[in-house]
Amino acid sequence: MSKKDEKGISISKEKDFSKWYTELIQKADLADYTKVSGCIVFKPKSFAMWEKVMELVNQRIKKLNVKNVYFPLFIPEEYLSKEATHVEGFTPEVAWVTHAGKTKLNERLAIRPTSETIMYPSFSKWIRSYKDLPLKYNQWSNVVRWEFNNPVPFFRTREFLFNEGHTVFATQKEAEAEGPKIIDIYKDILENYMALPNFFGKKTEREKFAGAEYTWSLECYLPNGKAIQGPDFHHDGQIFAKAYDIKFIDKDEKEKYVWQNTWAISTRMLGVMFAMHSDDKGLILPPKMADEKIGIIPILFEDSKKKVLAEAKKIKKILNKYGVFIDDREEYTPGWKFNEIEMSGTPLRIEIGPRDLLKKEVVVVKRNTSKKYTIKISQLTKEIPKLLDEMQNELYEKAEKLLKSNIVKTDNYKDIIKLIKNKKLILAPMCINEECEDQLKDKTTAKVINIPLEQPSLENKKCIICNKQADYIGYIGKSY
Amino acid sequence: MSKKDEKGISISKEKDFSKWYTELIQKADLADYTKVSGCIVFKPKSFAMWEKVMELVNQRIKKLNVKNVYFPLFIPEEYLSKEATHVEGFTPEVAWVTHAGKTKLNERLAIRPTSETIMYPSFSKWIRSYKDLPLKYNQWSNVVRWEFNNPVPFFRTREFLFNEGHTVFATQKEAEAEGPKIIDIYKDILENYMALPNFFGKKTEREKFAGAEYTWSLECYLPNGKAIQGPDFHHDGQIFAKAYDIKFIDKDEKEKYVWQNTWAISTRMLGVMFAMHSDDKGLILPPKMADEKIGIIPILFEDSKKKVLAEAKKIKKILNKYGVFIDDREEYTPGWKFNEIEMSGTPLRIEIGPRDLLKKEVVVVKRNTSKKYTIKISQLTKEIPKLLDEMQNELYEKAEKLLKSNIVKTDNYKDIIKLIKNKKLILAPMCINEECEDQLKDKTTAKVINIPLEQPSLENKKCIICNKQADYIGYIGKSY
């Protein structure tokens, strides 16, 4: 018996999101576990989507003249320790290599949790003059952060895949000007491909990247009421430049420290996409992210089988650029195949039987709404792209409605606990005192997710924790 | 001062190949070292070529219906140890993770030296029925093999990048039928893109992949007289299937072990390509592997600068599909720029000055021969692709001549030592006795590289070591 015989998700998304999600991941054949705790196998379907993300990012950063490189997986302990905040942020979760074969290493090696500390000593060596700047490198890599909390497939795994952009500039102005360009790239991919609405802002000092001057993030709001951090952009100022001695002789013949940025999108976003759109019947994918957008299920009877299959093949040929497969297995019933194709996340399913054939039409079913469309075969090349676009938009709009309808503004601390309990994303005034951030977390288990760059007037706005003058209005909520 | 000011390779390829090669790698900006011994940084130029190789392989294996996946970097010690030959082959050079943060792990984890042992427990779980077969997966990954010998950039590094194809079949016949298809793919990429002639054959029992029934390899012959193993195909038979319990219920309802293959091409091939074609002036690249195939160097004088630059830009536009850059820096002399572009490996350089402009022509210089061609600007779109093709072929033919002119046949042991000293690749008869292989190695420092599948008659052929009946005629030589 094939594994594929175990069908259906046993728990509803609304009742128990976590259980629903982990079942979805396995039953829709996206990932699996191994004996290595906290790590997952990316199965062909999810890895193809990661390849799609890589392609989209590569196309876009190439236009910014960013070059792909590859640095070693290993980081000597001495390198990792040079920037104090960075080392503090990352060493608690670093995996250490201590032996090679039977030989104990003189200096233990960290598996990169991110590559600043292995790249920047090289940058220090390579960069001499203003002529060497800007230097814009990117790397696609596997990184390890040894989570001791409960790992969740894609959302939080001990090994994950990401891009890490590392760019170096002669001036702060140039470095900071890169931020909006990178955010636009990530926003485009999230919104127009993954159908993921998001909210943008600056992280608090507490929550920013270890070693950055400031961090900008795109965040998503999941159906379980939790925010989850998506792609981010870190302006590192001269912090790493000073720790790793990255200097250049400028046009004025003076020696200066460089200005740096780092930015990333990770495989976590695949999980966000799966979790956002899917339902109790299985996976729902934005058509633009699905390799195979159409599955044809011919309804086979002995006397008409040949004709129906021939027509299915013709339709496959006509629509081939959308990625089409025909499920012509005879050992399964059409009903069983419908269930399977719904689990698999194929955006459109085409049903064709002998009666349809007589009328020269087919039934097309849109995965997200289960709505059926009877379409003349001659109209398919016109109607199919419309349905795919429609579905892409519907997924975005549904997720956007979820996000917008759950944002609540309040100036009142008393509301916060109740709103958090009700899984809301709150916009509320806070001050920059880190103790207030700590108190918020202790009392509500929520945190400041990020702070919109454009702020309304803060006149008369008081910090919801200490009641003193507020410094910003930020998004507050529970978070992964 | 920019690093780019240090020009030229100080040692000739013929005099000291090793030193020449390591200088080439750094001065042509292909790779650099870090403090992590035995690992290299892939700089943009070499990484772009690896991306090209990945693209070529992906296009081709997709047609064989192979799907890309990603398995964890870590392998639990228990998994690594299941197949005796495999563990014996790899554990001496495995890097071990023993700690995460401050916590000692219960079971230490190997960094994958190759992924059989982490993939196959999953295969055992996933494969139930003949309907699940064939299963054809491929992974692009970084692997670590802790070489204790002198590492050489690209040729032999402690971390390297490769594809690892892992395919599973219901019958031995199907599994073995995959071999020639995979070898054809690799051969096509080596010969038609990297301009690398090679010789194909089966590895001896001693030299085959640890865990395989047999290994086929494509091997190259380097200008220093050493053979170097290129891409390979391993037929694993049922060895791993039995060790990892990978079974399926066949159509006849009987439970059977599966049949498996693995196959790989690694970043080593980049090094072989650099070493094969380049000369004392720097890098030479097969045009098909160079992103930027043409560099335009305008000869700038104050009075004609504007016109010359405008024409250079027009030419760039016309030829843009070949990847063109204009070196319009005024702080360097044309002569300096010629040296730089020769070091960089750009296949064609176009020189254009005011006098050329008057005659509506340019000078094109082919990197491999330094031959100059005066070409009418109106003829460029016709002549440039011809020159690129010509250069691609010339590089292959030169390397092929090197290979062919160094293959020597002998039946006589007395010749071997001298031939090895003269860096020849020898075709000689041997028997399958492993002691003979050991003796060959001890006495000559050479080994059996591989054995052509098509063998001539072995009548009256005696093993060059023991003088008993020979079992094959194989390639013998020094090797990386």
Interface residues (C-beta under 8 A of the other chain):
Chain A: M1 S2 K3 D32 T34 K35 V36 C39 I40 V41 F42 K43 P44 F47 A48 W50 E51 K67 N68 V69 Y70 F71 P72 L73 F74 I75 P76 E78 Y79 T91 P92 E93 V94 A95 W96 V97 T98 H99 A100 G101 K102 T103 R108 L109 I111 I118 P121 S122 K125 W126 R128 S129 K131 D132 Y137 S141 N142 V144 W146 F148 E159 L161 I249
Chain B: M1 S2 K3 D32 T34 K35 V36 C39 I40 V41 F42 K43 P44 F47 A48 W50 E51 K67 N68 V69 Y70 F71 P72 L73 F74 I75 P76 E78 Y79 T91 P92 E93 V94 A95 W96 V97 T98 H99 A100 G101 K102 T103 R108 L109 I111 I118 P121 S122 K125 W126 R128 S129 K131 D132 Y137 S141 N142 V144 W146 F148 E159 L161 I249
